[in-house]
Amino acid sequence: MLGVLNRYVDGLRFQDYRTLWTANACAGAAAWALIVARGWLAYEITGALTWSGIVTLAAMIPRLFSTPLLGFLADKFDRAGLLRWTYTLNLIHNVVLAGLVMTGIFGGASGLWVLLVLSLINGTLRSAQMTITQSLIPNLLPEDRLLNGIALNQATQQGSRLVGPIAIIPLLELFGMGAAFWMCSAFYLVGLIQVQRIATRSTGEIDRRRGFFQNLVAGFEYVYGQPQLLAMVLLVLAHCSLVMSYEAILPGISVEKLGSGAIGVSYLMGAVGGGALVASIFIAGVHSVKIRGYLFLLFGMTSALGPIIMALTTVPWLSVLAAVSMGVNQSGFMTISHAIIQSMTDDRVRGRVSGVYSMHVGGSMAVSNWLSAVVADVFNASLVMAVGGLLLIVVIVVSVGVGPLRRLYFPRVVPATPEPATLS
């Protein structure tokens, strides 16, 4: 029994990785709680999903324009040191936001613009944290533990959708919106204490013979120059755009499906997080490249089921189960895709490749969240989710016919060659 457990949590035996894992769990909980509370605050002020979409866009759009530079910094400077700065600044941001909510500044139109600016700041810092973390994890684990470490890290990022939103429910009920933002500050404080304890020092490699711009775009050259890596990035981009850009329309889903408000949003996000946590832990125990490929295709296809069920059902408990399904399948797909991309990447440019990956994925989610909210205001949130799910099914079916992706879905495992016998 103990051996089976160790198979799933093997990466946590390494102290620096365990410390980073704890910090990420706290930061993830804060980030998802912020998405719920901030989106509902905008919806509460205006009564329009479009503004919820704009605020969510502001928190996500920095991944489109800042991550290439952040990836460059992660290759040039000590990654753990940079991570400390991101946690410190995000803690300050959360304290300021909580204080402003307590003063009631967000009661009018001018407050929306303050919320928008703070969302941009938070989004930039969150982008930095995620990019640097992706670059640092392979330096904290042996290569044969990388998939396990990435899966466990995804468990913190995806599973924190459960912890963060659920943690603020009693605060929303008893003390109001301000207390929820103070809880986010507390999460970041614990995360900052943890990252201060990381001892490993690592950087990438900057070519001193090339200028700043040439080194900056080296990540793009690396990704775009490898057909399999590029196909992976584009496939993940489509997946995130079509079925993972729903945060801005959750207030509408909550009203349509649960007849509830901010607390209903928290329950839905928590259900997604619970499913995501289960999937990430399950994948942490997968060591076979062949099984990983089959699961990658399976999760890609089933990622569409949750949104379609969510769109069709009118039963509250079935809506929550659909959210759990979304968490399981979408997290499974993202965990495996991230592990595949990291396994293809040279550590010398790992920061910049992580930046390019984040730019494509985060940028597409930011724009799609905003567009989804705009369309949902015109039609309804359920239609947006159904169409996204159906389009993803088409994308995954087509991807099986793409050579570089087909080789990932159905990898050929080369058997080990036995060593020749030696004469004694």
Secondary structure as UniProt FT lines:
FT   HELIX           2..9
FT   HELIX           10..13
FT   HELIX           15..46
FT   HELIX           49..60
FT   HELIX           62..65
FT   HELIX           67..76
FT   HELIX           79..103
FT   HELIX           105..107
FT   HELIX           109..140
FT   HELIX           143..145
FT   HELIX           146..174
FT   HELIX           177..195
FT   TURN            196..197
FT   TURN            208..209
FT   HELIX           212..216
FT   HELIX           218..224
FT   HELIX           227..243
FT   HELIX           247..249
FT   HELIX           250..253
FT   HELIX           254..258
FT   HELIX           262..284
FT   HELIX           289..302
FT   TURN            303..304
FT   HELIX           305..312
FT   HELIX           316..344
FT   HELIX           347..349
FT   HELIX           350..378
FT   HELIX           381..399
FT   TURN            400..401
FT   HELIX           403..409
//
